[in-house]
Amino acid sequence: MAGIVGGELDVPTYHHQSVLTHPGYVPAAWAPDGTLEAMEDPDARFRIAVQWHPEAGRDPRLFEALVAHCRARQARV
């Protein structure tokens, strides 16, 4: 996750729920209040989970990384 968005990111969140466990994922980002915001599977090529709304934000890097990964995978097929 840090390789995609860096060490800090302002994201649109509307918390009233969040996961307490995340089997198979490693915590990757937290809100200032300690709420887990992102998880990743370090053994997978591209498997991340976020608890914010990237579609409502102004930072396209998460979507750009997803598209780039898909294009690279398609080129290998």
N, CA, C, O and CB atoms as a CASP TS submission, in Angstrom:
PFRMAT TS
TARGET T0000
AUTHOR 0000-0000-0000
METHOD Language model
MODEL 1
PARENT N/A
ATOM      1  N   MET     1       0.815  -1.185   0.000  1.00  0.00           N
ATOM      2  CA  MET     1       0.000   0.000   0.000  1.00  0.00           C
ATOM      3  C   MET     1       0.861   1.252   0.000  1.00  0.00           C
ATOM      4  O   MET     1       0.598   2.198  -0.742  1.00  0.00           O
ATOM      5  CB  MET     1      -0.928  -0.004   1.189  1.00  0.00           C
ATOM      6  N   ALA     2       1.891   1.251   0.838  1.00  0.00           N
ATOM      7  CA  ALA     2       2.773   2.419   0.887  1.00  0.00           C
ATOM      8  C   ALA     2       3.467   2.638  -0.451  1.00  0.00           C
ATOM      9  O   ALA     2       3.765   3.774  -0.818  1.00  0.00           O
ATOM     10  CB  ALA     2       3.815   2.256   1.998  1.00  0.00           C
ATOM     11  N   GLY     3       3.727   1.553  -1.182  1.00  0.00           N
ATOM     12  CA  GLY     3       4.335   1.693  -2.498  1.00  0.00           C
ATOM     13  C   GLY     3       3.413   2.355  -3.505  1.00  0.00           C
ATOM     14  O   GLY     3       3.879   2.873  -4.519  1.00  0.00           O
ATOM     15  N   ILE     4       2.135   2.348  -3.248  1.00  0.00           N
ATOM     16  CA  ILE     4       1.165   2.966  -4.154  1.00  0.00           C
ATOM     17  C   ILE     4       0.873   4.404  -3.756  1.00  0.00           C
ATOM     18  O   ILE     4       0.928   5.306  -4.593  1.00  0.00           O
ATOM     19  CB  ILE     4      -0.131   2.161  -4.177  1.00  0.00           C
ATOM     20  N   VAL     5       0.564   4.621  -2.486  1.00  0.00           N
ATOM     21  CA  VAL     5       0.104   5.949  -2.060  1.00  0.00           C
ATOM     22  C   VAL     5       1.074   6.688  -1.153  1.00  0.00           C
ATOM     23  O   VAL     5       0.799   7.815  -0.741  1.00  0.00           O
ATOM     24  CB  VAL     5      -1.201   5.819  -1.360  1.00  0.00           C
ATOM     25  N   GLY     6       2.196   6.075  -0.840  1.00  0.00           N
ATOM     26  CA  GLY     6       3.165   6.743   0.028  1.00  0.00           C
ATOM     27  C   GLY     6       2.876   6.515   1.496  1.00  0.00           C
ATOM     28  O   GLY     6       2.110   5.622   1.857  1.00  0.00           O
ATOM     29  N   GLY     7       3.480   7.311   2.326  1.00  0.00           N
ATOM     30  CA  GLY     7       3.382   7.110   3.761  1.00  0.00           C
ATOM     31  C   GLY     7       2.180   7.742   4.419  1.00  0.00           C
ATOM     32  O   GLY     7       1.824   7.373   5.539  1.00  0.00           O
ATOM     33  N   GLU     8       1.540   8.694   3.744  1.00  0.00           N
ATOM     34  CA  GLU     8       0.391   9.368   4.341  1.00  0.00           C
ATOM     35  C   GLU     8      -0.547   9.803   3.232  1.00  0.00           C
ATOM     36  O   GLU     8      -0.111  10.227   2.161  1.00  0.00           O
ATOM     37  CB  GLU     8       0.833  10.586   5.203  1.00  0.00           C
ATOM     38  N   LEU     9      -1.848   9.693   3.501  1.00  0.00           N
ATOM     39  CA  LEU     9      -2.850  10.019   2.495  1.00  0.00           C
ATOM     40  C   LEU     9      -4.106  10.501   3.194  1.00  0.00           C
ATOM     41  O   LEU     9      -4.534   9.907   4.183  1.00  0.00           O
ATOM     42  CB  LEU     9      -3.156   8.799   1.588  1.00  0.00           C
ATOM     43  N   ASP    10      -4.696  11.565   2.693  1.00  0.00           N
ATOM     44  CA  ASP    10      -5.971  12.066   3.200  1.00  0.00           C
ATOM     45  C   ASP    10      -7.069  11.394   2.385  1.00  0.00           C
ATOM     46  O   ASP    10      -7.146  11.582   1.171  1.00  0.00           O
ATOM     47  CB  ASP    10      -6.062  13.645   3.108  1.00  0.00           C
ATOM     48  N   VAL    11      -7.920  10.608   3.048  1.00  0.00           N
ATOM     49  CA  VAL    11      -8.937   9.831   2.333  1.00  0.00           C
ATOM     50  C   VAL    11     -10.330  10.117   2.885  1.00  0.00           C
ATOM     51  O   VAL    11     -10.479  10.469   4.056  1.00  0.00           O
ATOM     52  CB  VAL    11      -8.630   8.327   2.429  1.00  0.00           C
ATOM     53  N   PRO    12     -11.354   9.966   2.035  1.00  0.00           N
ATOM     54  CA  PRO    12     -12.723  10.142   2.505  1.00  0.00           C
ATOM     55  C   PRO    12     -13.202   8.895   3.258  1.00  0.00           C
ATOM     56  O   PRO    12     -13.304   7.814   2.679  1.00  0.00           O
ATOM     57  CB  PRO    12     -13.660  10.448   1.322  1.00  0.00           C
ATOM     58  N   THR    13     -13.490   9.054   4.534  1.00  0.00           N
ATOM     59  CA  THR    13     -13.976   7.937   5.340  1.00  0.00           C
ATOM     60  C   THR    13     -15.273   8.333   6.018  1.00  0.00           C
ATOM     61  O   THR    13     -15.488   9.496   6.359  1.00  0.00           O
ATOM     62  CB  THR    13     -12.922   7.505   6.388  1.00  0.00           C
ATOM     63  N   TYR    14     -16.118   7.359   6.203  1.00  0.00           N
ATOM     64  CA  TYR    14     -17.409   7.559   6.857  1.00  0.00           C
ATOM     65  C   TYR    14     -17.613   6.370   7.780  1.00  0.00           C
ATOM     66  O   TYR    14     -18.456   5.511   7.522  1.00  0.00           O
ATOM     67  CB  TYR    14     -18.592   7.700   5.812  1.00  0.00           C
ATOM     68  N   HIS    15     -16.841   6.325   8.852  1.00  0.00           N
ATOM     69  CA  HIS    15     -16.822   5.129   9.696  1.00  0.00           C
ATOM     70  C   HIS    15     -18.032   5.040  10.610  1.00  0.00           C
ATOM     71  O   HIS    15     -18.349   5.956  11.370  1.00  0.00           O
ATOM     72  CB  HIS    15     -15.563   5.103  10.525  1.00  0.00           C
ATOM     73  N   HIS    16     -18.678   3.921  10.503  1.00  0.00           N
ATOM     74  CA  HIS    16     -19.609   3.473  11.517  1.00  0.00           C
ATOM     75  C   HIS    16     -19.398   1.975  11.732  1.00  0.00           C
ATOM     76  O   HIS    16     -19.980   1.373  12.635  1.00  0.00           O
ATOM     77  CB  HIS    16     -21.082   3.787  11.108  1.00  0.00           C
ATOM     78  N   GLN    17     -18.552   1.390  10.882  1.00  0.00           N
ATOM     79  CA  GLN    17     -18.179  -0.013  10.996  1.00  0.00           C
ATOM     80  C   GLN    17     -16.738  -0.164  10.526  1.00  0.00           C
ATOM     81  O   GLN    17     -16.242   0.630   9.727  1.00  0.00           O
ATOM     82  CB  GLN    17     -19.142  -0.925  10.169  1.00  0.00           C
ATOM     83  N   SER    18     -16.075  -1.198  11.038  1.00  0.00           N
ATOM     84  CA  SER    18     -14.763  -1.564  10.522  1.00  0.00           C
ATOM     85  C   SER    18     -14.480  -3.003  10.938  1.00  0.00           C
ATOM     86  O   SER    18     -15.083  -3.518  11.879  1.00  0.00           O
ATOM     87  CB  SER    18     -13.650  -0.591  11.045  1.00  0.00           C
ATOM     88  N   VAL    19     -13.573  -3.631  10.238  1.00  0.00           N
ATOM     89  CA  VAL    19     -13.240  -5.016  10.570  1.00  0.00           C
ATOM     90  C   VAL    19     -12.371  -5.058  11.818  1.00  0.00           C
ATOM     91  O   VAL    19     -11.574  -4.155  12.075  1.00  0.00           O
ATOM     92  CB  VAL    19     -12.521  -5.706   9.390  1.00  0.00           C
ATOM     93  N   LEU    20     -12.541  -6.116  12.578  1.00  0.00           N
ATOM     94  CA  LEU    20     -11.691  -6.343  13.747  1.00  0.00           C
ATOM     95  C   LEU    20     -10.649  -7.404  13.452  1.00  0.00           C
ATOM     96  O   LEU    20      -9.559  -7.391  14.024  1.00  0.00           O
ATOM     97  CB  LEU    20     -12.533  -6.752  14.958  1.00  0.00           C
ATOM     98  N   THR    21     -10.986  -8.326  12.557  1.00  0.00           N
ATOM     99  CA  THR    21     -10.041  -9.357  12.145  1.00  0.00           C
ATOM    100  C   THR    21      -9.914  -9.304  10.634  1.00  0.00           C
ATOM    101  O   THR    21     -10.806  -8.821   9.938  1.00  0.00           O
ATOM    102  CB  THR    21     -10.493 -10.773  12.622  1.00  0.00           C
ATOM    103  N   HIS    22      -8.802  -9.803  10.142  1.00  0.00           N
ATOM    104  CA  HIS    22      -8.537  -9.736   8.709  1.00  0.00           C
ATOM    105  C   HIS    22      -7.671 -10.923   8.311  1.00  0.00           C
ATOM    106  O   HIS    22      -6.513 -10.746   7.935  1.00  0.00           O
ATOM    107  CB  HIS    22      -7.848  -8.394   8.326  1.00  0.00           C
ATOM    108  N   PRO    23      -8.224 -12.140   8.391  1.00  0.00           N
ATOM    109  CA  PRO    23      -7.443 -13.348   8.084  1.00  0.00           C
ATOM    110  C   PRO    23      -6.800 -13.286   6.696  1.00  0.00           C
ATOM    111  O   PRO    23      -7.464 -13.000   5.700  1.00  0.00           O
ATOM    112  CB  PRO    23      -8.335 -14.583   8.178  1.00  0.00           C
ATOM    113  N   GLY    24      -5.520 -13.555   6.655  1.00  0.00           N
ATOM    114  CA  GLY    24      -4.790 -13.562   5.395  1.00  0.00           C
ATOM    115  C   GLY    24      -4.259 -12.207   4.970  1.00  0.00           C
ATOM    116  O   GLY    24      -3.517 -12.114   3.993  1.00  0.00           O
ATOM    117  N   TYR    25      -4.620 -11.170   5.674  1.00  0.00           N
ATOM    118  CA  TYR    25      -4.167  -9.820   5.337  1.00  0.00           C
ATOM    119  C   TYR    25      -3.303  -9.249   6.453  1.00  0.00           C
ATOM    120  O   TYR    25      -3.442  -9.624   7.617  1.00  0.00           O
ATOM    121  CB  TYR    25      -5.367  -8.897   5.071  1.00  0.00           C
ATOM    122  N   VAL    26      -2.421  -8.350   6.087  1.00  0.00           N
ATOM    123  CA  VAL    26      -1.553  -7.660   7.033  1.00  0.00           C
ATOM    124  C   VAL    26      -2.028  -6.212   7.117  1.00  0.00           C
ATOM    125  O   VAL    26      -2.248  -5.589   6.077  1.00  0.00           O
ATOM    126  CB  VAL    26      -0.039  -7.748   6.602  1.00  0.00           C
ATOM    127  N   PRO    27      -2.191  -5.658   8.307  1.00  0.00           N
ATOM    128  CA  PRO    27      -2.580  -4.254   8.425  1.00  0.00           C
ATOM    129  C   PRO    27      -1.568  -3.351   7.716  1.00  0.00           C
ATOM    130  O   PRO    27      -0.360  -3.572   7.800  1.00  0.00           O
ATOM    131  CB  PRO    27      -2.704  -3.854   9.908  1.00  0.00           C
ATOM    132  N   ALA    28      -2.076  -2.334   7.017  1.00  0.00           N
ATOM    133  CA  ALA    28      -1.180  -1.473   6.238  1.00  0.00           C
ATOM    134  C   ALA    28      -1.383   0.018   6.481  1.00  0.00           C
ATOM    135  O   ALA    28      -0.467   0.802   6.230  1.00  0.00           O
ATOM    136  CB  ALA    28      -1.362  -1.755   4.784  1.00  0.00           C
ATOM    137  N   ALA    29      -2.560   0.436   6.965  1.00  0.00           N
ATOM    138  CA  ALA    29      -2.803   1.865   7.177  1.00  0.00           C
ATOM    139  C   ALA    29      -3.898   2.055   8.213  1.00  0.00           C
ATOM    140  O   ALA    29      -4.843   1.272   8.296  1.00  0.00           O
ATOM    141  CB  ALA    29      -3.189   2.563   5.852  1.00  0.00           C
ATOM    142  N   TRP    30      -3.749   3.115   9.003  1.00  0.00           N
ATOM    143  CA  TRP    30      -4.700   3.413  10.060  1.00  0.00           C
ATOM    144  C   TRP    30      -5.109   4.875  10.006  1.00  0.00           C
ATOM    145  O   TRP    30      -4.339   5.736   9.579  1.00  0.00           O
ATOM    146  CB  TRP    30      -4.109   3.073  11.430  1.00  0.00           C
ATOM    147  N   ALA    31      -6.326   5.141  10.443  1.00  0.00           N
ATOM    148  CA  ALA    31      -6.795   6.518  10.637  1.00  0.00           C
ATOM    149  C   ALA    31      -6.193   7.048  11.931  1.00  0.00           C
ATOM    150  O   ALA    31      -5.721   6.262  12.754  1.00  0.00           O
ATOM    151  CB  ALA    31      -8.367   6.592  10.677  1.00  0.00           C
ATOM    152  N   PRO    32      -6.198   8.361  12.127  1.00  0.00           N
ATOM    153  CA  PRO    32      -5.653   8.917  13.368  1.00  0.00           C
ATOM    154  C   PRO    32      -6.321   8.359  14.627  1.00  0.00           C
ATOM    155  O   PRO    32      -5.699   8.322  15.689  1.00  0.00           O
ATOM    156  CB  PRO    32      -5.794  10.418  13.353  1.00  0.00           C
ATOM    157  N   ASP    33      -7.578   7.926  14.520  1.00  0.00           N
ATOM    158  CA  ASP    33      -8.258   7.379  15.699  1.00  0.00           C
ATOM    159  C   ASP    33      -7.947   5.898  15.927  1.00  0.00           C
ATOM    160  O   ASP    33      -8.498   5.286  16.842  1.00  0.00           O
ATOM    161  CB  ASP    33      -9.757   7.564  15.559  1.00  0.00           C
ATOM    162  N   GLY    34      -7.067   5.317  15.104  1.00  0.00           N
ATOM    163  CA  GLY    34      -6.670   3.933  15.262  1.00  0.00           C
ATOM    164  C   GLY    34      -7.466   2.942  14.437  1.00  0.00           C
ATOM    165  O   GLY    34      -7.166   1.748  14.454  1.00  0.00           O
ATOM    166  N   THR    35      -8.486   3.415  13.708  1.00  0.00           N
ATOM    167  CA  THR    35      -9.285   2.530  12.862  1.00  0.00           C
ATOM    168  C   THR    35      -8.433   2.012  11.709  1.00  0.00           C
ATOM    169  O   THR    35      -7.762   2.786  11.026  1.00  0.00           O
ATOM    170  CB  THR    35     -10.540   3.264  12.323  1.00  0.00           C
ATOM    171  N   LEU    36      -8.464   0.713  11.501  1.00  0.00           N
ATOM    172  CA  LEU    36      -7.734   0.126  10.385  1.00  0.00           C
ATOM    173  C   LEU    36      -8.351   0.607   9.075  1.00  0.00           C
ATOM    174  O   LEU    36      -9.556   0.456   8.873  1.00  0.00           O
ATOM    175  CB  LEU    36      -7.748  -1.426  10.466  1.00  0.00           C
ATOM    176  N   GLU    37      -7.559   1.173   8.196  1.00  0.00           N
ATOM    177  CA  GLU    37      -8.051   1.719   6.929  1.00  0.00           C
ATOM    178  C   GLU    37      -7.679   0.863   5.728  1.00  0.00           C
ATOM    179  O   GLU    37      -8.403   0.853   4.732  1.00  0.00           O
ATOM    180  CB  GLU    37      -7.516   3.111   6.732  1.00  0.00           C
ATOM    181  N   ALA    38      -6.557   0.141   5.804  1.00  0.00           N
ATOM    182  CA  ALA    38      -6.128  -0.655   4.655  1.00  0.00           C
ATOM    183  C   ALA    38      -5.378  -1.892   5.114  1.00  0.00           C
ATOM    184  O   ALA    38      -4.691  -1.892   6.136  1.00  0.00           O
ATOM    185  CB  ALA    38      -5.248   0.178   3.716  1.00  0.00           C
ATOM    186  N   MET    39      -5.535  -2.949   4.321  1.00  0.00           N
ATOM    187  CA  MET    39      -4.853  -4.213   4.561  1.00  0.00           C
ATOM    188  C   MET    39      -4.280  -4.688   3.239  1.00  0.00           C
ATOM    189  O   MET    39      -4.731  -4.270   2.173  1.00  0.00           O
ATOM    190  CB  MET    39      -5.814  -5.281   5.179  1.00  0.00           C
ATOM    191  N   GLU    40      -3.286  -5.562   3.311  1.00  0.00           N
ATOM    192  CA  GLU    40      -2.720  -6.113   2.085  1.00  0.00           C
ATOM    193  C   GLU    40      -2.254  -7.537   2.325  1.00  0.00           C
ATOM    194  O   GLU    40      -1.987  -7.946   3.455  1.00  0.00           O
ATOM    195  CB  GLU    40      -1.557  -5.243   1.579  1.00  0.00           C
ATOM    196  N   ASP    41      -2.163  -8.270   1.243  1.00  0.00           N
ATOM    197  CA  ASP    41      -1.616  -9.624   1.286  1.00  0.00           C
ATOM    198  C   ASP    41      -0.240  -9.539   0.655  1.00  0.00           C
ATOM    199  O   ASP    41      -0.134  -9.465  -0.569  1.00  0.00           O
ATOM    200  CB  ASP    41      -2.545 -10.676   0.539  1.00  0.00           C
ATOM    201  N   PRO    42       0.818  -9.548   1.458  1.00  0.00           N
ATOM    202  CA  PRO    42       2.158  -9.366   0.908  1.00  0.00           C
ATOM    203  C   PRO    42       2.621 -10.522   0.029  1.00  0.00           C
ATOM    204  O   PRO    42       3.599 -10.382  -0.705  1.00  0.00           O
ATOM    205  CB  PRO    42       3.134  -9.176   2.023  1.00  0.00           C
ATOM    206  N   ASP    43       1.934 -11.660   0.091  1.00  0.00           N
ATOM    207  CA  ASP    43       2.311 -12.795  -0.742  1.00  0.00           C
ATOM    208  C   ASP    43       1.625 -12.781  -2.107  1.00  0.00           C
ATOM    209  O   ASP    43       1.961 -13.581  -2.980  1.00  0.00           O
ATOM    210  CB  ASP    43       1.987 -14.080  -0.026  1.00  0.00           C
ATOM    211  N   ALA    44       0.679 -11.887  -2.287  1.00  0.00           N
ATOM    212  CA  ALA    44      -0.048 -11.801  -3.556  1.00  0.00           C
ATOM    213  C   ALA    44       0.538 -10.687  -4.417  1.00  0.00           C
ATOM    214  O   ALA    44       1.159  -9.757  -3.901  1.00  0.00           O
ATOM    215  CB  ALA    44      -1.558 -11.555  -3.309  1.00  0.00           C
ATOM    216  N   ARG    45       0.342 -10.782  -5.707  1.00  0.00           N
ATOM    217  CA  ARG    45       0.852  -9.734  -6.603  1.00  0.00           C
ATOM    218  C   ARG    45       0.143  -8.412  -6.407  1.00  0.00           C
ATOM    219  O   ARG    45       0.779  -7.358  -6.416  1.00  0.00           O
ATOM    220  CB  ARG    45       0.715 -10.166  -8.042  1.00  0.00           C
ATOM    221  N   PHE    46      -1.164  -8.456  -6.232  1.00  0.00           N
ATOM    222  CA  PHE    46      -1.929  -7.227  -6.018  1.00  0.00           C
ATOM    223  C   PHE    46      -3.215  -7.608  -5.308  1.00  0.00           C
ATOM    224  O   PHE    46      -4.230  -7.893  -5.944  1.00  0.00           O
ATOM    225  CB  PHE    46      -2.224  -6.480  -7.371  1.00  0.00           C
ATOM    226  N   ARG    47      -3.161  -7.610  -3.990  1.00  0.00           N
ATOM    227  CA  ARG    47      -4.364  -7.908  -3.208  1.00  0.00           C
ATOM    228  C   ARG    47      -4.377  -6.965  -2.018  1.00  0.00           C
ATOM    229  O   ARG    47      -3.634  -7.140  -1.053  1.00  0.00           O
ATOM    230  CB  ARG    47      -4.405  -9.415  -2.743  1.00  0.00           C
ATOM    231  N   ILE    48      -5.239  -5.961  -2.110  1.00  0.00           N
ATOM    232  CA  ILE    48      -5.360  -4.980  -1.043  1.00  0.00           C
ATOM    233  C   ILE    48      -6.844  -4.821  -0.702  1.00  0.00           C
ATOM    234  O   ILE    48      -7.724  -5.139  -1.502  1.00  0.00           O
ATOM    235  CB  ILE    48      -4.723  -3.611  -1.459  1.00  0.00           C
ATOM    236  N   ALA    49      -7.086  -4.328   0.485  1.00  0.00           N
ATOM    237  CA  ALA    49      -8.447  -4.028   0.918  1.00  0.00           C
ATOM    238  C   ALA    49      -8.413  -2.685   1.633  1.00  0.00           C
ATOM    239  O   ALA    49      -7.524  -2.420   2.442  1.00  0.00           O
ATOM    240  CB  ALA    49      -9.023  -5.160   1.850  1.00  0.00           C
ATOM    241  N   VAL    50      -9.374  -1.856   1.329  1.00  0.00           N
ATOM    242  CA  VAL    50      -9.448  -0.551   1.982  1.00  0.00           C
ATOM    243  C   VAL    50     -10.816  -0.373   2.617  1.00  0.00           C
ATOM    244  O   VAL    50     -11.812  -0.929   2.153  1.00  0.00           O
ATOM    245  CB  VAL    50      -9.165   0.587   0.976  1.00  0.00           C
ATOM    246  N   GLN    51     -10.846   0.410   3.682  1.00  0.00           N
ATOM    247  CA  GLN    51     -12.097   0.728   4.363  1.00  0.00           C
ATOM    248  C   GLN    51     -12.369   2.219   4.250  1.00  0.00           C
ATOM    249  O   GLN    51     -12.915   2.839   5.163  1.00  0.00           O
ATOM    250  CB  GLN    51     -12.047   0.293   5.848  1.00  0.00           C
ATOM    251  N   TRP    52     -11.989   2.769   3.140  1.00  0.00           N
ATOM    252  CA  TRP    52     -12.353   4.149   2.839  1.00  0.00           C
ATOM    253  C   TRP    52     -13.011   4.135   1.472  1.00  0.00           C
ATOM    254  O   TRP    52     -13.217   3.067   0.895  1.00  0.00           O
ATOM    255  CB  TRP    52     -11.103   5.115   2.874  1.00  0.00           C
ATOM    256  N   HIS    53     -13.339   5.287   0.956  1.00  0.00           N
ATOM    257  CA  HIS    53     -14.051   5.380  -0.321  1.00  0.00           C
ATOM    258  C   HIS    53     -13.146   6.028  -1.370  1.00  0.00           C
ATOM    259  O   HIS    53     -13.221   7.236  -1.593  1.00  0.00           O
ATOM    260  CB  HIS    53     -15.370   6.191  -0.161  1.00  0.00           C
ATOM    261  N   PRO    54     -12.280   5.218  -2.021  1.00  0.00           N
ATOM    262  CA  PRO    54     -11.369   5.800  -3.012  1.00  0.00           C
ATOM    263  C   PRO    54     -12.116   6.443  -4.186  1.00  0.00           C
ATOM    264  O   PRO    54     -11.598   7.366  -4.815  1.00  0.00           O
ATOM    265  CB  PRO    54     -10.421   4.729  -3.535  1.00  0.00           C
ATOM    266  N   GLU    55     -13.311   5.970  -4.481  1.00  0.00           N
ATOM    267  CA  GLU    55     -14.084   6.540  -5.580  1.00  0.00           C
ATOM    268  C   GLU    55     -14.571   7.954  -5.264  1.00  0.00           C
ATOM    269  O   GLU    55     -14.914   8.708  -6.174  1.00  0.00           O
ATOM    270  CB  GLU    55     -15.271   5.645  -5.900  1.00  0.00           C
ATOM    271  N   ALA    56     -14.602   8.316  -3.978  1.00  0.00           N
ATOM    272  CA  ALA    56     -15.063   9.642  -3.574  1.00  0.00           C
ATOM    273  C   ALA    56     -13.905  10.605  -3.350  1.00  0.00           C
ATOM    274  O   ALA    56     -14.125  11.792  -3.110  1.00  0.00           O
ATOM    275  CB  ALA    56     -15.896   9.541  -2.311  1.00  0.00           C
ATOM    276  N   GLY    57     -12.681  10.107  -3.428  1.00  0.00           N
ATOM    277  CA  GLY    57     -11.515  10.952  -3.186  1.00  0.00           C
ATOM    278  C   GLY    57     -10.988  11.594  -4.447  1.00  0.00           C
ATOM    279  O   GLY    57     -11.515  11.388  -5.541  1.00  0.00           O
ATOM    280  N   ARG    58      -9.949  12.367  -4.278  1.00  0.00           N
ATOM    281  CA  ARG    58      -9.335  13.079  -5.404  1.00  0.00           C
ATOM    282  C   ARG    58      -8.021  12.458  -5.850  1.00  0.00           C
ATOM    283  O   ARG    58      -7.413  12.910  -6.820  1.00  0.00           O
ATOM    284  CB  ARG    58      -9.105  14.523  -5.036  1.00  0.00           C
ATOM    285  N   ASP    59      -7.585  11.429  -5.147  1.00  0.00           N
ATOM    286  CA  ASP    59      -6.298  10.811  -5.452  1.00  0.00           C
ATOM    287  C   ASP    59      -6.528   9.540  -6.268  1.00  0.00           C
ATOM    288  O   ASP    59      -7.089   8.574  -5.750  1.00  0.00           O
ATOM    289  CB  ASP    59      -5.510  10.495  -4.148  1.00  0.00           C
ATOM    290  N   PRO    60      -6.108   9.521  -7.530  1.00  0.00           N
ATOM    291  CA  PRO    60      -6.381   8.374  -8.400  1.00  0.00           C
ATOM    292  C   PRO    60      -5.350   7.245  -8.320  1.00  0.00           C
ATOM    293  O   PRO    60      -5.489   6.247  -9.028  1.00  0.00           O
ATOM    294  CB  PRO    60      -6.468   8.843  -9.807  1.00  0.00           C
ATOM    295  N   ARG    61      -4.325   7.374  -7.483  1.00  0.00           N
ATOM    296  CA  ARG    61      -3.221   6.408  -7.517  1.00  0.00           C
ATOM    297  C   ARG    61      -3.636   4.965  -7.246  1.00  0.00           C
ATOM    298  O   ARG    61      -3.066   4.046  -7.834  1.00  0.00           O
ATOM    299  CB  ARG    61      -2.188   6.806  -6.521  1.00  0.00           C
ATOM    300  N   LEU    62      -4.601   4.748  -6.384  1.00  0.00           N
ATOM    301  CA  LEU    62      -5.046   3.387  -6.114  1.00  0.00           C
ATOM    302  C   LEU    62      -5.653   2.765  -7.376  1.00  0.00           C
ATOM    303  O   LEU    62      -5.352   1.619  -7.712  1.00  0.00           O
ATOM    304  CB  LEU    62      -6.070   3.373  -4.959  1.00  0.00           C
ATOM    305  N   PHE    63      -6.497   3.512  -8.063  1.00  0.00           N
ATOM    306  CA  PHE    63      -7.098   3.018  -9.307  1.00  0.00           C
ATOM    307  C   PHE    63      -6.057   2.878 -10.416  1.00  0.00           C
ATOM    308  O   PHE    63      -6.093   1.921 -11.190  1.00  0.00           O
ATOM    309  CB  PHE    63      -8.221   3.956  -9.762  1.00  0.00           C
ATOM    310  N   GLU    64      -5.140   3.826 -10.490  1.00  0.00           N
ATOM    311  CA  GLU    64      -4.080   3.741 -11.503  1.00  0.00           C
ATOM    312  C   GLU    64      -3.225   2.499 -11.288  1.00  0.00           C
ATOM    313  O   GLU    64      -2.834   1.840 -12.252  1.00  0.00           O
ATOM    314  CB  GLU    64      -3.197   5.002 -11.472  1.00  0.00           C
ATOM    315  N   ALA    65      -2.935   2.177 -10.034  1.00  0.00           N
ATOM    316  CA  ALA    65      -2.139   0.978  -9.740  1.00  0.00           C
ATOM    317  C   ALA    65      -2.898  -0.285 -10.125  1.00  0.00           C
ATOM    318  O   ALA    65      -2.305  -1.229 -10.647  1.00  0.00           O
ATOM    319  CB  ALA    65      -1.762   0.932  -8.248  1.00  0.00           C
ATOM    320  N   LEU    66      -4.180  -0.310  -9.876  1.00  0.00           N
ATOM    321  CA  LEU    66      -4.993  -1.464 -10.250  1.00  0.00           C
ATOM    322  C   LEU    66      -5.006  -1.649 -11.766  1.00  0.00           C
ATOM    323  O   LEU    66      -4.818  -2.762 -12.258  1.00  0.00           O
ATOM    324  CB  LEU    66      -6.427  -1.304  -9.721  1.00  0.00           C
ATOM    325  N   VAL    67      -5.224  -0.574 -12.496  1.00  0.00           N
ATOM    326  CA  VAL    67      -5.241  -0.645 -13.967  1.00  0.00           C
ATOM    327  C   VAL    67      -3.873  -1.067 -14.499  1.00  0.00           C
ATOM    328  O   VAL    67      -3.791  -1.895 -15.406  1.00  0.00           O
ATOM    329  CB  VAL    67      -5.651   0.720 -14.574  1.00  0.00           C
ATOM    330  N   ALA    68      -2.810  -0.509 -13.949  1.00  0.00           N
ATOM    331  CA  ALA    68      -1.462  -0.880 -14.393  1.00  0.00           C
ATOM    332  C   ALA    68      -1.190  -2.356 -14.132  1.00  0.00           C
ATOM    333  O   ALA    68      -0.598  -3.033 -14.972  1.00  0.00           O
ATOM    334  CB  ALA    68      -0.404  -0.017 -13.686  1.00  0.00           C
ATOM    335  N   HIS    69      -1.610  -2.855 -12.995  1.00  0.00           N
ATOM    336  CA  HIS    69      -1.421  -4.276 -12.682  1.00  0.00           C
ATOM    337  C   HIS    69      -2.196  -5.140 -13.674  1.00  0.00           C
ATOM    338  O   HIS    69      -1.671  -6.135 -14.174  1.00  0.00           O
ATOM    339  CB  HIS    69      -1.874  -4.585 -11.229  1.00  0.00           C
ATOM    340  N   CYS    70      -3.422  -4.770 -13.956  1.00  0.00           N
ATOM    341  CA  CYS    70      -4.244  -5.543 -14.903  1.00  0.00           C
ATOM    342  C   CYS    70      -3.636  -5.531 -16.303  1.00  0.00           C
ATOM    343  O   CYS    70      -3.617  -6.558 -16.982  1.00  0.00           O
ATOM    344  CB  CYS    70      -5.676  -4.982 -14.952  1.00  0.00           C
ATOM    345  N   ARG    71      -3.141  -4.373 -16.733  1.00  0.00           N
ATOM    346  CA  ARG    71      -2.511  -4.289 -18.058  1.00  0.00           C
ATOM    347  C   ARG    71      -1.260  -5.166 -18.131  1.00  0.00           C
ATOM    348  O   ARG    71      -1.036  -5.854 -19.127  1.00  0.00           O
ATOM    349  CB  ARG    71      -2.150  -2.827 -18.387  1.00  0.00           C
ATOM    350  N   ALA    72      -0.463  -5.138 -17.094  1.00  0.00           N
ATOM    351  CA  ALA    72       0.755  -5.942 -17.071  1.00  0.00           C
ATOM    352  C   ALA    72       0.408  -7.428 -17.074  1.00  0.00           C
ATOM    353  O   ALA    72       1.061  -8.220 -17.754  1.00  0.00           O
ATOM    354  CB  ALA    72       1.613  -5.593 -15.840  1.00  0.00           C
ATOM    355  N   ARG    73      -0.599  -7.797 -16.330  1.00  0.00           N
ATOM    356  CA  ARG    73      -1.012  -9.199 -16.301  1.00  0.00           C
ATOM    357  C   ARG    73      -1.559  -9.623 -17.642  1.00  0.00           C
ATOM    358  O   ARG    73      -1.269 -10.727 -18.102  1.00  0.00           O
ATOM    359  CB  ARG    73      -2.054  -9.434 -15.214  1.00  0.00           C
ATOM    360  N   GLN    74      -2.338  -8.782 -18.277  1.00  0.00           N
ATOM    361  CA  GLN    74      -2.899  -9.100 -19.597  1.00  0.00           C
ATOM    362  C   GLN    74      -1.784  -9.261 -20.637  1.00  0.00           C
ATOM    363  O   GLN    74      -1.879 -10.111 -21.523  1.00  0.00           O
ATOM    364  CB  GLN    74      -3.890  -7.993 -20.043  1.00  0.00           C
ATOM    365  N   ALA    75      -0.745  -8.459 -20.531  1.00  0.00           N
ATOM    366  CA  ALA    75       0.368  -8.528 -21.480  1.00  0.00           C
ATOM    367  C   ALA    75       1.129  -9.848 -21.347  1.00  0.00           C
ATOM    368  O   ALA    75       1.737 -10.311 -22.312  1.00  0.00           O
ATOM    369  CB  ALA    75       1.323  -7.346 -21.265  1.00  0.00           C
ATOM    370  N   ARG    76       1.098 -10.456 -20.156  1.00  0.00           N
ATOM    371  CA  ARG    76       1.786 -11.721 -19.940  1.00  0.00           C
ATOM    372  C   ARG    76       0.986 -12.920 -20.454  1.00  0.00           C
ATOM    373  O   ARG    76       1.541 -14.001 -20.648  1.00  0.00           O
ATOM    374  CB  ARG    76       2.079 -11.898 -18.469  1.00  0.00           C
ATOM    375  N   VAL    77      -0.306 -12.729 -20.674  1.00  0.00           N
ATOM    376  CA  VAL    77      -1.181 -13.853 -21.082  1.00  0.00           C
ATOM    377  C   VAL    77      -1.000 -14.171 -22.550  1.00  0.00           C
ATOM    378  O   VAL    77      -1.648 -15.080 -23.070  1.00  0.00           O
ATOM    379  CB  VAL    77      -2.662 -13.529 -20.801  1.00  0.00           C
TER
END
